[in-house]
Every structure is written in structure tokens, then in C-alpha cells.
Amino acid sequence: GPIRWFRGSGLSREAIYNFEGLSHPNVTAVRASNSDFSILLHGISTEYAGTYYCVKFQRKLNRQYLSGQGTRLRVKAKPSAPQETEFINERVARIFPSGEYTYLQRS
């Protein structure tokens, strides 16, 4: 069945990405192999913080079948001056279904 990514859980969870075409802005699939369901979050800011879940659904029933334990993403802003926060647009986080994440910063 299909694989989908969500931020949060329960009724308030937000669909982030599925591999059938639905995508949240600034989110892409890595697709390094047929078994790689990790995603990339581009231009992250503190709004991206939360727990992300990789969920497998049953195709015919469109019912949740398996869920990862969740990947918690924390984003810390670096203040550049008092009362001012600077975000670098090239920050990228790669989130894996296993619960790991890699934080990358491009120069």
C-alpha cells in the first residue's frame, strides 16, 4: 500500500508528503532506492519543528497499517541581533522512516 508522511498525530496531524503526488511546499522525496522513503525539508524554519511520522496504508481499504515511532525535529533559531532573528534559507533536513534525521547546511 501507499506510504505517507505526517507531522503530528491523531486528528490534528498534517499531511506532509505521499509518494503518489501530494506534497507540502518545500518537501521532496529522496528516492535513493525503491525502499528509501526518506524526505527532504528545504528552507526549514522554526515552523517545521514537530514530530514526523512515516505511515504505511492498506491499499484497498485506505486504512493505516503500520506507523513509524516518529522523528522529532527541533529547529533552533540563531539570533543575529537583539529582537531580530535570522533564518538561512538553504537549511535542509533529511528525515528517515527509521526515526533518524540529518541536518544539512549548504554553503
VODOZA-280014 format. One record per residue: chain; x, z, y of N, C-alpha, C in turn. Coordinates in nm, 4 decimals, always signed. Example, Ala and Ser with C-alpha at 12.3 -4.5 7.8 and 13.67 -1.06 7.14 Angstrom:
2
   kette       n_px       n_pz       n_py      ca_px      ca_pz      ca_py       c_px       c_pz       c_py
       A    +1.3190    +0.7800    -0.5690    +1.2300    +0.7800    -0.4500    +1.3200    +0.7800    -0.3300
       A    +1.2850    +0.7080    -0.2250    +1.3670    +0.7140    -0.1060    +1.2900    +0.7870    +0.0030
This chain:
107
   kette       n_px       n_pz       n_py      ca_px      ca_pz      ca_py       c_px       c_pz       c_py
       A    +0.0811    +0.0000    -0.1198    +0.0000    +0.0000    +0.0000    +0.0850    +0.0000    +0.1255
       A    +0.0215    -0.0077    +0.2404    +0.0938    -0.0152    +0.3677    +0.1646    +0.1153    +0.4041
       A    +0.2701    +0.1016    +0.4824    +0.3465    +0.2145    +0.5358    +0.3202    +0.2200    +0.6853
       A    +0.2922    +0.3390    +0.7371    +0.2659    +0.3559    +0.8803    +0.3388    +0.4786    +0.9325
       A    +0.3760    +0.4728    +1.0608    +0.4384    +0.5861    +1.1293    +0.3404    +0.6446    +1.2298
       A    +0.3375    +0.7780    +1.2361    +0.2530    +0.8502    +1.3310    +0.3363    +0.9562    +1.4022
       A    +0.2954    +0.9898    +1.5240    +0.3529    +1.1056    +1.5935    +0.2444    +1.2122    +1.5949
       A    +0.2788    +1.3321    +1.5507    +0.1808    +1.4395    +1.5411    +0.1071    +1.4328    +1.4089
       A    +0.0134    +1.5261    +1.3906    -0.0595    +1.5315    +1.2642    -0.2059    +1.5626    +1.2896
       A    -0.2839    +1.5534    +1.1839    -0.4265    +1.5830    +1.1947    -0.5006    +1.4781    +1.2749
       A    -0.6127    +1.5191    +1.3330    -0.6970    +1.4253    +1.4078    -0.6318    +1.3759    +1.5363
       A    -0.5351    +1.4509    +1.5873    -0.4721    +1.4124    +1.7142    -0.3484    +1.3252    +1.6946
       A    -0.3185    +1.2861    +1.5701    -0.1973    +1.2069    +1.5500    -0.2110    +1.0691    +1.6142
       A    -0.0978    +1.0196    +1.6602    -0.0931    +0.8922    +1.7328    -0.0222    +0.7874    +1.6472
       A    -0.0856    +0.6733    +1.6266    -0.0235    +0.5643    +1.5511    +0.0927    +0.5089    +1.6329
       A    +0.2100    +0.5058    +1.5733    +0.3305    +0.4588    +1.6410    +0.3706    +0.3198    +1.5923
       A    +0.3666    +0.2995    +1.4610    +0.4103    +0.1706    +1.4066    +0.3538    +0.1524    +1.2668
       A    +0.3113    +0.0298    +1.2354    +0.2883    -0.0056    +1.0958    +0.3557    -0.1391    +1.0717
       A    +0.3796    -0.1692    +0.9486    +0.4559    -0.2878    +0.9141    +0.3658    -0.4089    +0.8960
       A    +0.2473    -0.4027    +0.9542    +0.1516    -0.5134    +0.9493    +0.1204    -0.5662    +1.0884
       A    +0.1955    -0.5222    +1.1896    +0.1783    -0.5791    +1.3218    +0.1486    -0.4827    +1.4346
       A    +0.0903    -0.3655    +1.4073    +0.0604    -0.2696    +1.5137    +0.1880    -0.1987    +1.5555
       A    +0.2143    -0.1954    +1.6856    +0.3354    -0.1305    +1.7330    +0.3114    -0.0635    +1.8667
       A    +0.3619    +0.0561    +1.8803    +0.3645    +0.1265    +2.0074    +0.4718    +0.0588    +2.0925
       A    +0.4554    +0.0556    +2.2243    +0.5597    -0.0046    +2.3086    +0.6964    +0.0592    +2.2820
       A    +0.7995    -0.0199    +2.2815    +0.9377    +0.0244    +2.2642    +0.9705    +0.0737    +2.1240
       A    +0.8913    +0.0368    +2.0238    +0.9201    +0.0753    +1.8854    +0.9335    -0.0509    +1.8015
       A    +1.0427    -0.0592    +1.7252    +1.0632    -0.1722    +1.6350    +1.1078    -0.1210    +1.4987
       A    +1.0889    -0.2033    +1.3966    +1.1348    -0.1696    +1.2617    +1.2798    -0.2119    +1.2467
       A    +1.3537    -0.1390    +1.1667    +1.4935    -0.1722    +1.1408    +1.5030    -0.2850    +1.0389
       A    +1.4304    -0.2739    +0.9281    +1.4249    -0.3744    +0.8216    +1.5622    -0.4164    +0.7701
       A    +1.6465    -0.3188    +0.7443    +1.7775    -0.3487    +0.6873    +1.7650    -0.3935    +0.5419
       A    +1.6555    -0.3543    +0.4768    +1.6273    -0.3962    +0.3397    +1.4772    -0.3838    +0.3162
       A    +1.4308    -0.4302    +0.2000    +1.2884    -0.4214    +0.1676    +1.2413    -0.2778    +0.1484
       A    +1.3345    -0.1862    +0.1271    +1.2975    -0.0462    +0.1069    +1.3313    +0.0406    +0.2284
       A    +1.3707    -0.0201    +0.3392    +1.4048    +0.0538    +0.4613    +1.2844    +0.0531    +0.5544
       A    +1.2236    +0.1690    +0.5728    +1.1072    +0.1805    +0.6594    +1.1387    +0.2608    +0.7852
       A    +1.2664    +0.2684    +0.8211    +1.3034    +0.3399    +0.9429    +1.2641    +0.2581    +1.0655
       A    +1.2483    +0.3269    +1.1774    +1.2092    +0.2623    +1.3025    +1.3093    +0.2976    +1.4112
       A    +1.3123    +0.2135    +1.5151    +1.3945    +0.2384    +1.6333    +1.3030    +0.2654    +1.7514
       A    +1.3335    +0.3697    +1.8258    +1.2637    +0.4001    +1.9503    +1.3589    +0.3640    +2.0633
       A    +1.3184    +0.2737    +2.1511    +1.4037    +0.2253    +2.2593    +1.3653    +0.2918    +2.3910
       A    +1.4644    +0.3174    +2.4759    +1.4377    +0.3712    +2.6090    +1.3665    +0.5044    +2.6061
       A    +1.4089    +0.5932    +2.5167    +1.3349    +0.7178    +2.4993    +1.3487    +0.8107    +2.6190
       A    +1.2449    +0.8894    +2.6380    +1.2435    +0.9936    +2.7404    +1.1816    +1.1171    +2.6770
       A    +1.1634    +1.2210    +2.7549    +1.1070    +1.3448    +2.7010    +0.9663    +1.3240    +2.6460
       A    +0.8958    +1.2201    +2.6889    +0.7612    +1.1919    +2.6382    +0.7620    +1.1539    +2.4899
       A    +0.8757    +1.1132    +2.4377    +0.8859    +1.0735    +2.2974    +0.9066    +1.1927    +2.2039
       A    +0.9297    +1.3098    +2.2580    +0.9530    +1.4280    +2.1750    +0.8312    +1.4561    +2.0885
       A    +0.8551    +1.5030    +1.9687    +0.7462    +1.5369    +1.8777    +0.7902    +1.5210    +1.7337
       A    +0.6976    +1.5382    +1.6430    +0.7258    +1.5220    +1.5010    +0.6650    +1.3907    +1.4534
       A    +0.7483    +1.3090    +1.3913    +0.7085    +1.1767    +1.3438    +0.6936    +1.1797    +1.1919
       A    +0.5879    +1.1153    +1.1437    +0.5587    +1.1136    +1.0007    +0.5513    +0.9706    +0.9491
       A    +0.6203    +0.9463    +0.8387    +0.6116    +0.8192    +0.7676    +0.5089    +0.8388    +0.6564
       A    +0.4027    +0.7570    +0.6562    +0.2898    +0.7778    +0.5652    +0.2613    +0.6503    +0.4859
       A    +0.2450    +0.6660    +0.3555    +0.2066    +0.5540    +0.2687    +0.0573    +0.5644    +0.2402
       A    -0.0115    +0.4507    +0.2507    -0.1557    +0.4449    +0.2273    -0.1860    +0.3665    +0.1008
       A    -0.2999    +0.3956    +0.0383    -0.3501    +0.3147    -0.0721    -0.4146    +0.1908    -0.0122
       A    -0.3781    +0.0749    -0.0625    -0.4236    -0.0499    -0.0014    -0.5750    -0.0665    -0.0087
       A    -0.6342    -0.0550    -0.1237    -0.7770    -0.0843    -0.1382    -0.8657    +0.0172    -0.0674
       A    -0.8283    +0.1447    -0.0732    -0.9120    +0.2493    -0.0142    -0.8732    +0.2812    +0.1300
       A    -0.7577    +0.2294    +0.1745    -0.7042    +0.2598    +0.3074    -0.7026    +0.4111    +0.3309
       A    -0.6579    +0.4830    +0.2281    -0.6537    +0.6283    +0.2318    -0.5090    +0.6742    +0.2198
       A    -0.4748    +0.7810    +0.2914    -0.3392    +0.8334    +0.2863    -0.3045    +0.8738    +0.1438
       A    -0.1872    +0.8280    +0.0981    -0.1436    +0.8538    -0.0386    -0.0263    +0.9519    -0.0409
       A    +0.0762    +0.9247    +0.0383    +0.1945    +1.0098    +0.0477    +0.2368    +1.0221    +0.1928
       A    +0.2958    +1.1359    +0.2270    +0.3474    +1.1546    +0.3623    +0.4830    +1.2219    +0.3551
       A    +0.5727    +1.1795    +0.4432    +0.6995    +1.2489    +0.4558    +0.6766    +1.3858    +0.5185
       A    +0.7787    +1.4713    +0.5144    +0.7660    +1.6059    +0.5697    +0.7715    +1.6072    +0.7217
       A    +0.8063    +1.4957    +0.7797    +0.8112    +1.4862    +0.9252    +0.9532    +1.4906    +0.9767
       A    +0.9766    +1.4190    +1.0834    +1.1048    +1.4160    +1.1524    +1.0816    +1.4644    +1.2938
       A    +1.1442    +1.5751    +1.3299    +1.1258    +1.6304    +1.4639    +1.2282    +1.5686    +1.5580
       A    +1.1804    +1.5098    +1.6646    +1.2674    +1.4503    +1.7652    +1.2586    +1.5328    +1.8919
       A    +1.3722    +1.5881    +1.9322    +1.3794    +1.6622    +2.0579    +1.4612    +1.5800    +2.1560
       A    +1.4131    +1.5689    +2.2774    +1.4821    +1.4921    +2.3808    +1.5105    +1.5854    +2.4966
       A    +1.6369    +1.5975    +2.5316    +1.6758    +1.6829    +2.6434    +1.7146    +1.5950    +2.7611
       A    +1.6595    +1.6257    +2.8762    +1.6937    +1.5520    +2.9981    +1.8149    +1.6187    +3.0618
       A    +1.9033    +1.5372    +3.1150    +2.0219    +1.5888    +3.1829    +1.9980    +1.5813    +3.3331
       A    +1.9836    +1.6960    +3.4006    +1.9606    +1.6920    +3.5454    +2.0832    +1.6373    +3.6182
       A    +2.0610    +1.5435    +3.7089    +2.1716    +1.4877    +3.7862    +2.1857    +1.5588    +3.9201
       A    +2.0809    +1.6242    +3.9643    +2.0829    +1.6993    +4.0902    +1.9651    +1.7961    +4.0856
       A    +1.9659    +1.8996    +4.1674    +1.8512    +1.9901    +4.1695    +1.7218    +1.9147    +4.1990
       A    +1.6161    +1.9454    +4.1257    +1.4830    +1.8875    +4.1431    +1.4795    +1.7373    +4.1142
       A    +1.5776    +1.6894    +4.0405    +1.5801    +1.5468    +4.0082    +1.6302    +1.5309    +3.8652
       A    +1.5652    +1.4462    +3.7883    +1.6044    +1.4228    +3.6500    +1.6347    +1.2749    +3.6320
       A    +1.7441    +1.2467    +3.5644    +1.7854    +1.1083    +3.5418    +1.7706    +1.0752    +3.3937
       A    +1.7090    +0.9629    +3.3630    +1.6971    +0.9163    +3.2257    +1.7732    +0.7856    +3.2130
       A    +1.8468    +0.7728    +3.1073    +1.9206    +0.6496    +3.0812    +1.8328    +0.5606    +2.9946
       A    +1.8017    +0.4418    +3.0411    +1.7078    +0.3533    +2.9723    +1.7597    +0.2990    +2.8403
       A    +1.8884    +0.3067    +2.8167    +1.9436    +0.2489    +2.6947    +1.9529    +0.3488    +2.5799
       A    +1.8877    +0.4635    +2.5911    +1.8913    +0.5596    +2.4813    +1.8019    +0.5109    +2.3678
       A    +1.8522    +0.5217    +2.2470    +1.7799    +0.4732    +2.1296    +1.7849    +0.5803    +2.0214
       A    +1.6727    +0.6044    +1.9568    +1.6703    +0.6947    +1.8420    +1.6239    +0.6160    +1.7206
       A    +1.6956    +0.6299    +1.6107    +1.6544    +0.5675    +1.4846    +1.5998    +0.6782    +1.3955
       A    +1.4773    +0.6622    +1.3501    +1.4121    +0.7646    +1.2702    +1.3925    +0.7130    +1.1285
       A    +1.4330    +0.7934    +1.0320    +1.4255    +0.7567    +0.8912    +1.3115    +0.8321    +0.8228
       A    +1.2461    +0.7710    +0.7221    +1.1398    +0.8402    +0.6493    +1.1870    +0.9689    +0.5825
       A    +1.3166    +0.9792    +0.5528    +1.3696    +1.0970    +0.4838    +1.3685    +1.2217    +0.5714
       A    +1.3388    +1.2069    +0.6992    +1.3381    +1.3217    +0.7881    +1.4629    +1.3311    +0.8734
       A    +1.5539    +1.2363    +0.8589    +1.6745    +1.2352    +0.9402    +1.6524    +1.1456    +1.0611
       A    +1.7313    +1.1686    +1.1642    +1.7301    +1.0739    +1.2745    +1.8699    +1.0611    +1.3308
       A    +1.8956    +0.9477    +1.3884    +2.0236    +0.9200    +1.4518    +1.9974    +0.8910    +1.5978
       A    +2.0703    +0.9582    +1.6841    +2.0561    +0.9372    +1.8274    +2.1725    +0.8510    +1.8717
       A    +2.1430    +0.7363    +1.9293    +2.2450    +0.6411    +1.9720    +2.2388    +0.6234    +2.1223
       A    +2.3517    +0.6018    +2.1831    +2.3527    +0.5694    +2.3256    +2.4432    +0.4496    +2.3455
       A    +2.3863    +0.3454    +2.4005    +2.4633    +0.2235    +2.4243    +2.5296    +0.2308    +2.5605
       A    +2.6467    +0.1726    +2.5677    +2.7176    +0.1738    +2.6966    +2.6812    +0.0535    +2.7798
